Amino acid sequence: MTIFPAFVRTRLSPLRAFALLACSALGGLAAQGFAAEAPAYGTAKARAMAYDTVARPILADACFGCHNEKKHKGHIDFTAFKDEKTVLKQRKVWRKAIDQVEAMEMPPEDEKQLSPEQKSALLAWMKQAANYVDCDRPGGIDPGPAPVRRLDRAEYNNTIRDLLGIDFDAGDAVGMPDEMSGSTFANLANGLILPPTLMDKYFASAEKVLDIVIGPADGGSPPQLEGKQKKQAKQAFDALLFVKPGADTPPRDAARKILERFAFRAYRRPLREGEVDRLLTLFDLSKANGDKFELSVRLAFKAVLVSPHFLMRVEQDRPSQGGKSAIDIDDYELASRLSYFLWSSMPDAPLFELAGQHKLSDPSILEQQVRRMLADPKAKALTDQFGMQWLQSGKVMTARPSTEFFPTFTNELRQAMFDESYTFFDKLRE
């Protein structure tokens, strides 16, 4: 069974994408919630017939009198809904109408009332209209351009780890704050602003991490490292500076090769014309000041680490393709969507390789990669960053129930409640 349908290749919002994923994975179980009230209208033709034959006649009989083009109480004109397309564009209207009908506030007491059969049929239809997601037609609704997303703190830490090869916590290192997620997800695009104070933290973080890997910019003594971090720093240094200048390799040529690979991985896409040359300008400036090769490359590395192409996830906006409302994203963008959803980090070498070959969007290969990624230890981030925020399990750790009514509630019980939901979700992921 293909667990990731075509929606992952289109310009869909993450919440709509997850809803479609749920449809695919659960086999339409969500729709069964209304099965007891009315048949599910599974096809476009069936839904259109249901509106024409079930909903519209009831609305015309009981609602059109107060909600029409000239007299639109509550700023609602039910006569404007001519077909399925116009119905699905105004889901908020149907959700509001459901509340009004269920509370018996509509129709008003002095107007003709719905019969029990009419009320049951209309509510069943409105609930389907308000909540329906067409898993077979993910491109049916255009959500607009993909939003620009800043890496949240966890994504930033994980990306630094996978880009440079060292464990690094920007919060501990420079006091970078946690994201204020509230009752939603920490990586919600609208909440990931970039104030000047946070940008200062990114500059300080870049300095700190490069001090560890390359050494201080002033050529002074590197920070004292021990054990695992010392080993990681040595391996990171060798991996980053994989080309050494010599008789056959001028320093600038060596720097170009180093920066091409580093910037490609950091930006998570092929480099555009002139991007490496701009980084080499910084290398040249540092060399002209008499800095060693490593420190000259270090300056260009810092420019990459504070670039919006690294700190942000930016997807190219594209014009409509032959009248289609949803636009295919490219394989590199797909690789980033996949890796930041499952790992909260950048794509790895296999994803980059498949994206470069334009194979990642192939459904069978995509499914293979999803299964591989879920089996990787890094997929624990799906539990940490998605599962626990979705379930809002963190609230258990801050809850303060009254000891009068809950005398047996202890810190041990609190931790056990959190661990239970965490372990349950993580086992589902495995």
C-alpha positions as CSV (number, residue, x, y, z in Angstrom):
1,M,0.0,0.0,0.0
2,T,1.3,3.5,-0.9
3,I,1.3,5.4,2.3
4,F,2.3,8.8,0.8
5,P,0.0,9.8,-2.0
6,A,0.7,12.5,-4.6
7,F,-0.1,15.4,-2.1
8,V,3.6,15.4,-0.9
9,R,4.6,16.6,-4.3
10,T,2.2,19.5,-4.4
11,R,2.0,23.0,-2.8
12,L,-0.2,22.0,0.1
13,S,-0.1,23.4,3.6
14,P,1.3,21.0,6.2
15,L,-2.1,20.7,8.1
16,R,-3.9,19.9,4.9
17,A,-1.1,17.5,3.9
18,F,-1.4,15.7,7.3
19,A,-5.2,15.5,6.9
20,L,-4.7,13.8,3.5
21,L,-2.0,11.5,5.0
22,A,-4.5,10.5,7.7
23,C,-7.1,9.7,5.0
24,S,-4.6,7.5,3.2
25,A,-3.3,5.8,6.3
26,L,-6.6,5.2,8.1
27,G,-8.5,4.3,5.0
28,G,-11.2,6.9,5.4
29,L,-12.0,6.1,9.0
30,A,-12.8,9.7,9.7
31,A,-15.7,9.7,7.4
32,Q,-17.2,6.7,9.3
33,G,-18.0,9.1,12.1
34,F,-21.0,10.3,10.2
35,A,-22.0,6.8,8.9
36,A,-24.7,6.4,11.6
37,E,-26.4,9.7,10.5
38,A,-26.3,9.4,6.7
39,P,-24.5,7.7,3.9
40,A,-21.0,9.0,3.0
41,Y,-21.0,10.9,-0.3
42,G,-17.8,9.3,-1.5
43,T,-17.6,10.7,-5.1
44,A,-18.0,14.2,-6.5
45,K,-21.1,13.2,-8.4
46,A,-22.7,11.7,-5.2
47,R,-21.9,14.9,-3.3
48,A,-23.3,17.1,-6.0
49,M,-26.5,15.1,-6.2
50,A,-26.8,15.2,-2.4
51,Y,-26.6,19.0,-2.4
52,D,-29.1,19.2,-5.2
53,T,-31.5,16.6,-3.9
54,V,-31.1,16.7,-0.1
55,A,-29.6,20.0,1.2
56,R,-30.7,22.7,-1.2
57,P,-34.4,21.8,-1.1
58,I,-34.3,21.9,2.7
59,L,-32.4,25.2,2.7
60,A,-34.9,26.6,0.1
61,D,-37.8,25.6,2.3
62,A,-36.5,26.8,5.6
63,C,-33.6,29.2,5.1
64,F,-33.7,31.1,1.8
65,G,-36.4,33.5,3.2
66,C,-33.9,35.1,5.6
67,H,-30.6,34.3,3.9
68,N,-30.8,35.5,0.3
69,E,-29.2,38.1,-1.9
70,K,-31.3,40.9,-0.6
71,K,-31.9,39.8,3.0
72,H,-28.8,38.1,4.4
73,K,-29.1,37.8,8.1
74,G,-25.8,37.1,9.8
75,H,-24.1,38.1,6.5
76,I,-25.0,34.7,5.1
77,D,-26.7,34.2,1.7
78,F,-27.6,30.5,1.2
79,T,-28.9,31.2,-2.3
80,A,-25.3,31.9,-3.4
81,F,-24.4,28.2,-3.1
82,K,-25.1,26.8,-6.5
83,D,-22.9,23.7,-6.6
84,E,-20.4,21.6,-4.8
85,K,-17.5,23.9,-5.6
86,T,-19.1,26.9,-4.1
87,V,-20.2,24.8,-1.1
88,L,-16.7,23.6,-0.3
89,K,-15.2,27.1,-0.5
90,Q,-17.3,28.2,2.5
91,R,-16.8,25.5,5.1
92,K,-16.9,28.0,7.9
93,V,-20.4,28.9,7.0
94,W,-21.5,25.2,7.3
95,R,-19.7,24.9,10.7
96,K,-21.5,27.9,12.0
97,A,-24.8,26.6,10.6
98,I,-24.3,23.3,12.3
99,D,-24.0,25.0,15.7
100,Q,-27.1,27.1,15.1
101,V,-29.3,24.1,14.0
102,E,-28.0,21.8,16.7
103,A,-28.7,24.5,19.3
104,M,-32.2,24.9,17.8
105,E,-31.6,28.6,17.3
106,M,-32.2,28.2,13.6
107,P,-34.8,28.5,12.2
108,P,-36.0,31.1,14.7
109,E,-39.1,30.2,16.9
110,D,-41.4,32.5,14.8
111,E,-40.4,30.8,11.5
112,K,-41.3,27.5,10.0
113,Q,-39.4,24.7,11.8
114,L,-37.6,21.8,10.3
115,S,-39.1,18.4,10.6
116,P,-37.0,15.8,12.5
117,E,-36.2,14.1,9.2
118,Q,-35.2,17.4,7.6
119,K,-33.0,18.3,10.6
120,S,-31.3,15.0,10.6
121,A,-30.6,15.0,6.9
122,L,-29.5,18.6,6.8
123,L,-27.1,18.2,9.7
124,A,-25.6,15.0,8.3
125,W,-25.0,16.7,4.9
126,M,-23.5,19.9,6.5
127,K,-21.1,17.9,8.7
128,Q,-19.8,16.1,5.6
129,A,-19.5,19.4,3.7
130,A,-17.7,21.1,6.6
131,N,-15.2,18.2,7.2
132,Y,-14.8,16.4,3.9
133,V,-11.3,15.9,2.5
134,D,-11.0,14.4,-0.9
135,C,-8.0,12.0,-0.6
136,D,-8.2,11.2,-4.3
137,R,-8.0,14.8,-5.4
138,P,-5.4,16.5,-3.2
139,G,-4.9,19.2,-5.8
140,G,-8.5,20.3,-5.7
141,I,-7.9,23.2,-3.4
142,D,-5.1,25.7,-4.0
143,P,-3.7,26.8,-0.6
144,G,-1.5,29.5,-2.2
145,P,2.3,29.8,-2.1
146,A,4.1,27.8,0.5
147,P,4.9,30.0,3.5
148,V,8.5,30.8,4.4
149,R,9.4,28.9,7.5
150,R,12.2,29.7,9.9
151,L,13.9,26.7,11.5
152,D,12.6,26.5,15.1
153,R,15.1,25.9,17.8
154,A,14.9,22.1,17.7
155,E,15.2,22.1,13.9
156,Y,18.1,24.5,14.1
157,N,20.0,22.3,16.6
158,N,19.3,19.1,14.6
159,T,20.4,20.8,11.4
160,I,23.6,22.0,12.9
161,R,24.2,18.5,14.1
162,D,23.7,16.9,10.7
163,L,25.5,19.7,8.8
164,L,28.6,19.9,10.9
165,G,28.6,16.6,12.7
166,I,28.6,17.9,16.3
167,D,26.0,17.9,19.0
168,F,25.1,21.5,19.7
169,D,22.4,23.2,21.7
170,A,22.0,26.8,20.8
171,G,19.9,27.4,23.9
172,D,22.7,26.3,26.2
173,A,25.4,28.0,24.1
174,V,24.0,31.4,23.5
175,G,20.7,31.5,25.3
176,M,18.5,31.0,22.2
177,P,14.9,30.9,23.5
178,D,12.4,28.1,23.0
179,E,9.6,28.7,20.6
180,M,6.3,29.9,22.1
181,S,4.0,27.2,20.7
182,G,1.0,27.8,23.1
183,S,-1.8,25.4,22.0
184,T,-0.4,24.8,18.5
185,F,2.8,23.6,16.9
186,A,6.2,25.2,17.5
187,N,7.0,25.3,13.8
188,L,3.8,27.2,12.7
189,A,5.1,29.5,10.0
190,N,3.1,32.6,11.3
191,G,4.6,32.3,14.7
192,L,8.3,31.9,13.6
193,I,9.2,35.6,13.4
194,L,12.8,36.8,13.2
195,P,13.3,39.8,15.5
196,P,16.7,41.5,15.6
197,T,17.5,40.0,19.0
198,L,17.0,36.5,17.7
199,M,19.2,37.3,14.6
200,D,21.9,38.4,17.1
201,K,21.6,34.9,18.7
202,Y,22.1,33.3,15.3
203,F,25.3,35.3,14.7
204,A,26.5,34.3,18.2
205,S,25.6,30.7,17.7
206,A,27.5,30.6,14.3
207,E,30.6,31.9,16.1
208,K,30.3,29.4,18.9
209,V,29.9,26.4,16.7
210,L,32.7,27.4,14.3
211,D,35.0,28.1,17.4
212,I,34.4,24.4,18.2
213,V,35.0,23.0,14.7
214,I,37.5,25.4,13.1
215,G,38.8,27.6,16.0
216,P,38.3,31.2,17.0
217,A,38.2,33.9,14.3
218,D,41.1,35.7,15.9
219,G,43.3,32.7,15.7
220,G,43.3,32.3,19.5
221,S,43.2,29.1,21.5
222,P,40.2,26.9,20.7
223,P,37.7,26.0,23.4
224,Q,38.6,23.1,25.7
225,L,36.8,20.0,24.5
226,E,36.6,16.6,26.1
227,G,35.5,13.1,25.2
228,K,32.8,12.8,22.6
229,Q,32.7,16.5,21.6
230,K,36.5,16.6,21.1
231,K,36.2,13.5,18.8
232,Q,33.2,15.1,16.9
233,A,35.1,18.3,16.4
234,K,38.1,16.6,14.9
235,Q,35.9,14.5,12.6
236,A,33.9,17.6,11.6
237,F,37.1,19.6,10.8
238,D,38.4,16.8,8.5
239,A,35.0,16.4,6.8
240,L,34.4,20.1,6.2
241,L,38.0,20.9,5.0
242,F,38.2,17.9,2.8
243,V,40.3,19.7,0.2
244,K,43.7,21.0,1.2
245,P,45.5,23.7,-0.8
246,G,48.8,22.6,-2.3
247,A,51.1,22.7,-5.3
248,D,48.3,21.3,-7.6
249,T,45.4,23.0,-5.8
250,P,45.5,26.8,-5.3
251,P,43.9,28.0,-2.1
252,R,41.0,29.7,-3.9
253,D,40.2,26.5,-5.9
254,A,40.3,24.4,-2.7
255,A,38.0,26.9,-1.0
256,R,35.5,26.8,-3.9
257,K,35.2,23.1,-3.7
258,I,34.7,23.2,0.1
259,L,32.1,26.0,-0.1
260,E,30.2,24.4,-3.0
261,R,29.6,21.3,-1.0
262,F,28.9,23.1,2.3
263,A,26.5,25.6,0.9
264,F,24.7,23.0,-1.1
265,R,24.0,21.0,2.0
266,A,23.2,24.0,4.2
267,Y,20.8,25.6,1.7
268,R,19.3,22.1,0.9
269,R,19.2,22.7,-2.8
270,P,21.5,23.3,-5.9
271,L,23.4,26.5,-5.7
272,R,22.3,29.4,-7.9
273,E,24.6,31.3,-10.2
274,G,26.9,33.7,-8.3
275,E,26.2,32.3,-4.8
276,V,29.6,30.6,-4.4
277,D,31.4,33.6,-5.9
278,R,29.9,35.8,-3.2
279,L,31.1,33.5,-0.5
280,L,34.6,33.4,-2.1
281,T,34.6,37.2,-1.9
282,L,34.7,36.8,1.9
283,F,37.4,34.2,1.6
284,D,39.5,36.6,-0.5
285,L,38.9,39.4,1.9
286,S,40.1,37.3,4.8
287,K,43.2,36.0,2.9
288,A,44.1,39.6,2.0
289,N,44.1,40.4,5.7
290,G,46.7,37.7,6.2
291,D,44.5,35.0,7.7
292,K,45.3,31.3,7.4
293,F,43.4,29.2,4.9
294,E,41.1,27.6,7.6
295,L,40.1,31.0,9.1
296,S,39.4,32.4,5.6
297,V,37.1,29.5,4.9
298,R,35.6,30.0,8.4
299,L,34.4,33.5,7.5
300,A,32.5,32.1,4.5
301,F,31.1,29.3,6.6
302,K,29.7,31.9,9.0
303,A,28.0,33.8,6.2
304,V,26.3,30.5,5.2
305,L,25.2,29.8,8.8
306,V,23.5,33.2,9.1
307,S,22.1,33.3,5.6
308,P,18.3,33.2,5.2
309,H,18.8,30.3,2.8
310,F,20.0,28.3,5.8
311,L,17.8,29.7,8.6
312,M,14.7,29.6,6.5
313,R,12.9,26.9,4.5
314,V,12.0,28.7,1.3
315,E,10.2,27.0,-1.6
316,Q,10.1,28.7,-5.0
317,D,6.8,30.1,-6.0
318,R,5.8,28.9,-9.5
319,P,3.1,29.9,-11.9
320,S,0.1,27.7,-12.5
321,Q,0.8,24.7,-14.7
322,G,-1.7,24.2,-17.4
323,G,-4.6,25.4,-15.3
324,K,-3.9,23.1,-12.4
325,S,-4.8,24.6,-9.0
326,A,-2.0,22.7,-7.2
327,I,1.6,23.1,-8.2
328,D,4.2,20.3,-8.1
329,I,7.2,21.1,-5.9
330,D,10.7,19.9,-7.0
331,D,12.5,16.9,-5.5
332,Y,14.8,19.0,-3.3
333,E,11.8,20.8,-1.8
334,L,10.2,17.4,-1.3
335,A,13.3,16.1,0.4
336,S,13.2,19.0,2.8
337,R,9.5,18.6,3.6
338,L,10.1,15.0,4.3
339,S,13.2,15.3,6.4
340,Y,11.8,18.2,8.5
341,F,8.6,16.4,9.1
342,L,10.1,13.1,10.1
343,W,13.5,14.1,11.5
344,S,13.1,17.8,12.2
345,S,16.4,18.2,10.4
346,M,18.0,18.5,6.9
347,P,17.9,15.8,4.3
348,D,20.7,13.2,4.4
349,A,22.9,12.0,1.5
350,P,20.5,9.4,0.1
351,L,17.7,12.0,-0.1
352,F,20.0,14.5,-1.8
353,E,21.1,11.9,-4.2
354,L,17.6,10.8,-5.2
355,A,16.5,14.4,-5.5
356,G,19.4,15.2,-7.8
357,Q,18.3,12.2,-9.9
358,H,14.7,13.4,-9.9
359,K,13.6,10.1,-8.5
360,L,12.4,11.0,-5.0
361,S,9.0,12.0,-6.3
362,D,8.5,8.5,-7.7
363,P,5.8,7.0,-5.4
364,S,7.5,3.6,-4.9
365,I,10.9,5.2,-4.1
366,L,9.3,7.8,-1.9
367,E,7.6,5.1,0.2
368,Q,10.9,3.2,0.5
369,Q,12.6,6.4,1.8
370,V,9.8,7.1,4.3
371,R,10.1,3.6,5.7
372,R,13.9,4.0,5.9
373,M,13.6,7.3,7.6
374,L,11.0,6.1,10.2
375,A,13.4,3.3,11.1
376,D,16.2,5.7,11.7
377,P,16.9,6.9,15.3
378,K,16.5,10.5,14.1
379,A,12.8,9.8,13.6
380,K,12.3,10.0,17.3
381,A,12.0,13.7,16.5
382,L,8.6,12.9,15.0
383,T,7.5,11.9,18.5
384,D,9.2,14.9,20.2
385,Q,8.3,17.6,17.7
386,F,5.0,16.4,16.3
387,G,3.4,13.8,18.5
388,M,3.8,15.5,21.9
389,Q,2.8,18.9,20.5
390,W,-0.2,17.4,18.7
391,L,-1.3,15.6,21.9
392,Q,-0.3,18.6,24.0
393,S,1.3,16.1,26.5
394,G,3.6,18.8,27.8
395,K,0.7,20.3,29.7
396,V,0.8,17.3,32.0
397,M,4.2,18.4,33.2
398,T,3.0,21.9,34.2
399,A,-0.5,20.9,35.5
400,R,-1.2,21.7,39.2
401,P,-4.3,19.7,40.1
402,S,-5.9,20.5,43.5
403,T,-4.5,18.2,46.2
404,E,-8.0,18.4,47.9
405,F,-9.6,16.5,45.0
406,F,-6.5,14.6,43.7
407,P,-4.6,13.7,46.8
408,T,-2.8,10.8,45.1
409,F,-1.4,12.9,42.3
410,T,2.4,13.0,42.6
411,N,5.4,13.9,40.5
412,E,5.9,10.2,39.8
413,L,2.3,9.9,38.5
414,R,2.8,13.0,36.4
415,Q,5.9,11.6,34.8
416,A,4.2,8.2,34.2
417,M,1.3,9.9,32.5
418,F,3.6,11.7,30.1
419,D,5.8,8.7,29.5
420,E,2.7,6.6,28.7
421,S,1.5,8.9,25.9
422,Y,5.1,9.4,24.6
423,T,5.8,5.7,24.5
424,F,2.5,4.9,22.8
425,F,3.1,7.4,20.0
426,D,6.7,6.4,19.6
427,K,5.7,2.8,19.2
428,L,3.2,3.7,16.6
429,R,6.0,5.5,14.7
430,E,8.3,2.5,14.9
